[in-house]
């Protein structure tokens, strides 16, 4: 299984241009994720007309935080996507103020009830 990132390079926050490239790489894989039995698409995570979708929110954060060098109180949010056999089978979204927390852990049906370690733990 391969790990892809949106908003970080595995260690630190990156700028919006690099984040957009990461999003395009993620979207090159099939989205096999579901939520409450509903199949999700990449548009659910990345809709340019809806700035509150996860990927767009991360891009806006990076425009302010990295590109414009604005000081921000919160930790930089990011996603970790697990890809297996050409499909995105898990998406973890982290955000937080004093410490990062796993906010969303969206999975493909075959991983729904499996105990999986989070990518990031304090």
C-alpha positions as CSV (number, residue, x, y, z in Angstrom):
1,X,0.0,0.0,0.0
2,X,1.2,3.5,-0.9
3,X,0.6,6.7,1.1
4,X,-0.1,10.0,-0.7
5,X,-0.4,13.4,1.0
6,X,-2.4,16.5,0.4
7,X,-0.9,19.6,2.1
8,X,2.3,18.1,3.5
9,X,5.4,16.4,2.0
10,X,5.4,13.8,4.7
11,X,7.2,16.1,7.2
12,X,6.1,19.7,6.8
13,X,3.4,21.9,5.2
14,X,3.9,22.8,1.6
15,X,2.7,25.7,-0.6
16,X,-0.5,25.8,-2.6
17,X,1.0,25.0,-6.0
18,X,2.6,21.8,-4.7
19,X,-0.6,20.9,-2.9
20,X,-2.6,21.3,-6.1
21,X,-0.1,18.9,-7.8
22,X,-0.7,16.4,-5.0
23,X,-4.4,16.7,-5.4
24,X,-4.1,15.9,-9.1
25,X,-2.0,12.9,-8.3
26,X,-4.5,11.6,-5.8
27,X,-7.4,12.1,-8.3
28,X,-5.5,10.0,-10.8
29,X,-6.5,7.0,-8.7
30,X,-10.0,5.5,-8.5
31,X,-11.9,6.8,-5.4
32,X,-13.1,3.6,-3.7
33,X,-14.2,5.5,-0.5
34,X,-17.7,5.3,1.0
35,X,-19.5,7.1,3.8
36,X,-22.6,5.7,5.5
37,X,-22.9,3.2,2.6
38,X,-22.7,5.9,-0.1
39,X,-20.0,5.8,-2.7
40,X,-18.0,9.0,-2.7
41,X,-16.2,10.7,-5.6
42,X,-13.3,13.0,-5.7
43,X,-15.7,15.9,-6.2
44,X,-16.9,15.3,-2.7
45,X,-13.4,16.2,-1.5
46,X,-12.3,18.6,-4.2
47,X,-15.0,20.9,-5.6
48,X,-13.6,24.2,-6.8
49,X,-17.1,25.7,-6.6
50,X,-17.4,24.6,-2.9
51,X,-14.5,26.1,-0.9
52,X,-15.4,24.0,2.2
53,X,-14.5,20.7,0.6
54,X,-11.5,19.2,2.3
55,X,-8.9,19.6,-0.5
56,X,-10.0,23.2,-1.3
57,X,-9.8,24.1,2.4
58,X,-6.3,22.8,2.6
59,X,-5.3,24.7,-0.6
60,X,-6.8,28.0,0.9
61,X,-4.9,27.4,4.1
62,X,-1.6,26.9,2.2
63,X,-2.2,30.1,0.2
64,X,-2.4,32.0,3.4
65,X,0.1,30.1,5.6
66,X,2.9,29.3,3.2
67,X,2.5,31.4,0.0
68,X,1.6,34.7,1.9
69,X,3.6,33.7,5.0
70,X,0.7,34.6,7.4
71,X,1.0,33.5,10.9
72,X,-1.9,31.2,11.9
73,X,-2.9,29.9,15.3
74,X,-4.1,26.5,14.1
75,X,-1.9,23.6,13.0
76,X,-1.8,23.1,9.2
77,X,-4.5,20.6,8.2
78,X,-3.6,17.8,5.8
79,X,-4.8,14.5,4.3
80,X,-3.2,11.1,4.0
81,X,-4.6,8.9,1.3
82,X,-3.8,5.2,1.2
83,X,-3.8,3.7,-2.3
84,X,-3.9,-0.1,-3.0
85,X,-4.1,-1.7,-6.4
86,X,-4.8,1.6,-8.2
87,X,-7.6,2.6,-5.8
88,X,-7.8,5.1,-2.9
89,X,-9.0,2.9,0.0
90,X,-8.5,5.2,2.9
91,X,-8.5,9.0,3.5
92,X,-7.4,10.4,6.8
93,X,-7.9,14.1,7.5
94,X,-6.1,15.8,10.4
95,X,-6.5,19.3,11.8
96,X,-6.3,21.0,15.2
97,X,-5.4,24.0,17.3
98,X,-2.7,23.0,19.8
99,X,-2.3,19.5,18.5
100,X,-3.4,17.7,15.4
101,X,-6.3,15.2,15.6
102,X,-7.7,12.7,13.2
103,X,-11.0,14.3,12.2
104,X,-12.1,12.0,9.4
105,X,-11.1,8.4,8.6
106,X,-13.0,7.6,5.4
107,X,-12.6,4.1,4.0
108,X,-13.4,1.7,1.3
109,X,-16.0,-1.0,2.3
110,X,-13.4,-3.7,2.7
111,X,-11.6,-1.7,5.3
112,X,-14.7,-0.4,7.2
113,X,-14.4,-2.5,10.4
114,X,-10.7,-3.2,10.3
115,X,-8.5,-1.8,13.1
116,X,-5.9,0.4,11.3
117,X,-3.3,2.6,12.9
118,X,-3.6,6.3,12.1
119,X,-0.9,7.8,10.0
120,X,-0.2,10.5,12.6
121,X,-0.3,10.1,16.4
122,X,0.9,12.8,18.8
